[in-house]
Amino acid sequence: MKSIVGLLLWTLATSGALAHEWRMQGEGELLFEATWEGEVVPGRFRGFAVSLDTDDCNIAGSVLTVTVNLDSTDMGDPDINEAIAGDEWFAISVHPVATFKSDSIQAHADGGYVAAGQLELKGVRLPVAVPLTWTESDGRAEMRGEVVIDRTRFDVGSGDWATGAPIGTNVRVSFNVILERQ
């Protein structure tokens, strides 16, 4: 009996030693491209955080969390920035934060990964799969990726803006961040 209890205690004590936390270092890039009458209009989120929690050194099976402060949205024009903060777009006064949290990260055939999880934006939570790459060296890693999101699924651009004209419904979101093992 003592050996079983000892084994259980040893397992509990050492299981935490295998856990790794990765946190974003520096500012990173979280960019998006909307379209206006078919022309690309770039923007960026200046305030966001990325973390990755894993039970081992392998990204597969990890939990990825991205939190975006929507009041940091910048499309390079103060009038546009003010408009997209409004109720028809991000409704920042009611929903100041968007969050993506993965349920799983799976290795992909092309050598990359796919983080499948839930994106919560403007009070709507829907599944999203985010393709990404992961390059690790000496306790630091670069994570890059890109995903296309239909903004209307999240009620972003409601009312007259929901039709896809003149503003397209698909928004390309790309990211490039450096993470450091904690």
DODREN-51953 format. One record per residue (C-alpha): residue in one letter; residue number from 0; x, y, z. Coordinates in steps of 0.02 Angstrom, whole numbers, plus 50000, padded with zeros to 5 digits. Example, Ala and Ser with C-alpha at 12.3 -4.5 7.8 and 13.67 -1.06 7.14 Angstrom:
+---+-----+-------+-------+-------+
| r |   k |     x |     y |     z |
+---+-----+-------+-------+-------+
| a |   0 | 50615 | 49775 | 50390 |
| s |   1 | 50684 | 49947 | 50357 |
+---+-----+-------+-------+-------+
This chain:
+---+-----+-------+-------+-------+
| r |   k |     x |     y |     z |
+---+-----+-------+-------+-------+
| m |   0 | 50000 | 50000 | 50000 |
| k |   1 | 50141 | 50121 | 50043 |
| s |   2 | 50219 | 50093 | 49871 |
| i |   3 | 50054 | 50135 | 49784 |
| v |   4 | 50034 | 50294 | 49886 |
| g |   5 | 50217 | 50337 | 49854 |
| l |   6 | 50196 | 50309 | 49667 |
| l |   7 | 50039 | 50416 | 49665 |
| l |   8 | 50125 | 50558 | 49759 |
| w |   9 | 50278 | 50547 | 49645 |
| t |  10 | 50165 | 50553 | 49491 |
| l |  11 | 50072 | 50705 | 49556 |
| a |  12 | 50234 | 50794 | 49604 |
| t |  13 | 50320 | 50764 | 49438 |
| s |  14 | 50171 | 50794 | 49323 |
| g |  15 | 50184 | 50981 | 49353 |
| a |  16 | 50367 | 50975 | 49305 |
| l |  17 | 50316 | 50924 | 49129 |
| a |  18 | 50200 | 51072 | 49105 |
| h |  19 | 50261 | 51215 | 48999 |
| e |  20 | 50189 | 51388 | 48980 |
| w |  21 | 50233 | 51496 | 48830 |
| r |  22 | 50197 | 51682 | 48836 |
| m |  23 | 50207 | 51813 | 48700 |
| q |  24 | 50362 | 51922 | 48705 |
| g |  25 | 50361 | 52097 | 48632 |
| e |  26 | 50219 | 52167 | 48530 |
| g |  27 | 50200 | 52040 | 48390 |
| e |  28 | 50085 | 52069 | 48243 |
| l |  29 | 49899 | 52036 | 48232 |
| l |  30 | 49843 | 52106 | 48064 |
| f |  31 | 49683 | 52099 | 47963 |
| e |  32 | 49629 | 52139 | 47787 |
| a |  33 | 49452 | 52190 | 47748 |
| t |  34 | 49394 | 52241 | 47575 |
| w |  35 | 49305 | 52397 | 47515 |
| e |  36 | 49230 | 52378 | 47341 |
| g |  37 | 49352 | 52236 | 47310 |
| e |  38 | 49507 | 52334 | 47365 |
| v |  39 | 49607 | 52275 | 47515 |
| v |  40 | 49599 | 52388 | 47668 |
| p |  41 | 49727 | 52340 | 47801 |
| g |  42 | 49710 | 52355 | 47988 |
| r |  43 | 49791 | 52294 | 48147 |
| f |  44 | 49755 | 52255 | 48328 |
| r |  45 | 49887 | 52341 | 48434 |
| g |  46 | 49836 | 52264 | 48601 |
| f |  47 | 49831 | 52075 | 48615 |
| a |  48 | 49907 | 51932 | 48714 |
| v |  49 | 49951 | 51754 | 48664 |
| s |  50 | 49986 | 51606 | 48777 |
| l |  51 | 50013 | 51422 | 48746 |
| d |  52 | 50001 | 51292 | 48883 |
| t |  53 | 50063 | 51115 | 48856 |
| d |  54 | 50098 | 50961 | 48959 |
| d |  55 | 50259 | 50927 | 48865 |
| c |  56 | 50373 | 51013 | 48741 |
| n |  57 | 50262 | 50966 | 48594 |
| i |  58 | 50140 | 51096 | 48528 |
| a |  59 | 50016 | 50961 | 48474 |
| g |  60 | 49883 | 50943 | 48608 |
| s |  61 | 49921 | 51114 | 48683 |
| v |  62 | 49795 | 51248 | 48730 |
| l |  63 | 49816 | 51411 | 48635 |
| t |  64 | 49733 | 51569 | 48701 |
| v |  65 | 49728 | 51736 | 48610 |
| t |  66 | 49647 | 51887 | 48692 |
| v |  67 | 49620 | 52045 | 48588 |
| n |  68 | 49578 | 52216 | 48658 |
| l |  69 | 49461 | 52280 | 48523 |
| d |  70 | 49487 | 52462 | 48572 |
| s |  71 | 49663 | 52440 | 48501 |
| t |  72 | 49594 | 52415 | 48324 |
| d |  73 | 49682 | 52531 | 48202 |
| m |  74 | 49637 | 52551 | 48019 |
| g |  75 | 49746 | 52704 | 47996 |
| d |  76 | 49604 | 52831 | 47998 |
| p |  77 | 49527 | 52904 | 48157 |
| d |  78 | 49353 | 52916 | 48079 |
| i |  79 | 49355 | 52734 | 48025 |
| n |  80 | 49424 | 52681 | 48194 |
| e |  81 | 49280 | 52772 | 48279 |
| a |  82 | 49151 | 52695 | 48162 |
| i |  83 | 49209 | 52515 | 48187 |
| a |  84 | 49201 | 52538 | 48376 |
| g |  85 | 49012 | 52568 | 48358 |
| d |  86 | 48867 | 52448 | 48382 |
| e |  87 | 48855 | 52395 | 48198 |
| w |  88 | 49035 | 52338 | 48197 |
| f |  89 | 49130 | 52284 | 48355 |
| a |  90 | 49013 | 52361 | 48487 |
| i |  91 | 49167 | 52392 | 48594 |
| s |  92 | 49070 | 52475 | 48735 |
| v |  93 | 48979 | 52309 | 48765 |
| h |  94 | 49108 | 52184 | 48699 |
| p |  95 | 49281 | 52259 | 48726 |
| v |  96 | 49376 | 52094 | 48707 |
| a |  97 | 49381 | 51954 | 48579 |
| t |  98 | 49451 | 51785 | 48631 |
| f |  99 | 49508 | 51630 | 48538 |
| k | 100 | 49540 | 51474 | 48641 |
| s | 101 | 49590 | 51311 | 48560 |
| d | 102 | 49515 | 51145 | 48607 |
| s | 103 | 49659 | 51055 | 48522 |
| i | 104 | 49810 | 51083 | 48413 |
| q | 105 | 49844 | 50946 | 48287 |
| a | 106 | 49994 | 50918 | 48175 |
| h | 107 | 49949 | 50944 | 47993 |
| a | 108 | 50014 | 50845 | 47843 |
| d | 109 | 50110 | 50997 | 47776 |
| g | 110 | 50219 | 51008 | 47932 |
| g | 111 | 50114 | 51145 | 48011 |
| y | 112 | 49975 | 51136 | 48139 |
| v | 113 | 49791 | 51175 | 48153 |
| a | 114 | 49723 | 51252 | 48313 |
| a | 115 | 49537 | 51210 | 48326 |
| g | 116 | 49437 | 51306 | 48453 |
| q | 117 | 49309 | 51439 | 48489 |
| l | 118 | 49317 | 51621 | 48437 |
| e | 119 | 49210 | 51737 | 48542 |
| l | 120 | 49181 | 51904 | 48457 |
| k | 121 | 49041 | 52028 | 48489 |
| g | 122 | 48953 | 51906 | 48604 |
| v | 123 | 48950 | 51766 | 48474 |
| r | 124 | 49052 | 51608 | 48504 |
| l | 125 | 49085 | 51495 | 48354 |
| p | 126 | 49210 | 51360 | 48306 |
| v | 127 | 49361 | 51417 | 48205 |
| a | 128 | 49511 | 51317 | 48141 |
| v | 129 | 49673 | 51417 | 48129 |
| p | 130 | 49818 | 51350 | 48026 |
| l | 131 | 49987 | 51398 | 48099 |
| t | 132 | 50172 | 51362 | 48096 |
| w | 133 | 50283 | 51340 | 48249 |
| t | 134 | 50472 | 51358 | 48248 |
| e | 135 | 50559 | 51328 | 48414 |
| s | 136 | 50738 | 51356 | 48469 |
| d | 137 | 50818 | 51377 | 48642 |
| g | 138 | 50658 | 51412 | 48739 |
| r | 139 | 50590 | 51535 | 48611 |
| a | 140 | 50467 | 51503 | 48472 |
| e | 141 | 50396 | 51595 | 48324 |
| m | 142 | 50213 | 51564 | 48285 |
| r | 143 | 50139 | 51623 | 48120 |
| g | 144 | 49971 | 51594 | 48040 |
| e | 145 | 49827 | 51657 | 47939 |
| v | 146 | 49641 | 51624 | 47936 |
| v | 147 | 49492 | 51695 | 47840 |
| i | 148 | 49339 | 51735 | 47944 |
| d | 149 | 49165 | 51778 | 47883 |
| r | 150 | 49130 | 51933 | 47989 |
| t | 151 | 48941 | 51916 | 47969 |
| r | 152 | 48942 | 51752 | 48067 |
| f | 153 | 48992 | 51859 | 48217 |
| d | 154 | 48869 | 52000 | 48179 |
| v | 155 | 49015 | 52116 | 48138 |
| g | 156 | 48952 | 52239 | 48009 |
| s | 157 | 48767 | 52219 | 48046 |
| g | 158 | 48619 | 52310 | 47970 |
| d | 159 | 48658 | 52388 | 47801 |
| w | 160 | 48837 | 52324 | 47813 |
| a | 161 | 48790 | 52139 | 47820 |
| t | 162 | 48765 | 52119 | 47632 |
| g | 163 | 48947 | 52111 | 47581 |
| a | 164 | 48936 | 52269 | 47477 |
| p | 165 | 49029 | 52382 | 47480 |
| i | 166 | 49126 | 52298 | 47622 |
| g | 167 | 49165 | 52114 | 47590 |
| t | 168 | 49110 | 51982 | 47715 |
| n | 169 | 49276 | 51887 | 47722 |
| v | 170 | 49416 | 51960 | 47828 |
| r | 171 | 49592 | 51888 | 47820 |
| v | 172 | 49677 | 51885 | 47990 |
| s | 173 | 49864 | 51851 | 48004 |
| f | 174 | 49982 | 51843 | 48151 |
| n | 175 | 50165 | 51830 | 48190 |
| v | 176 | 50219 | 51819 | 48372 |
| i | 177 | 50371 | 51768 | 48472 |
| l | 178 | 50337 | 51663 | 48626 |
| e | 179 | 50455 | 51619 | 48767 |
| r | 180 | 50445 | 51466 | 48878 |
| q | 181 | 50412 | 51518 | 49058 |
+---+-----+-------+-------+-------+
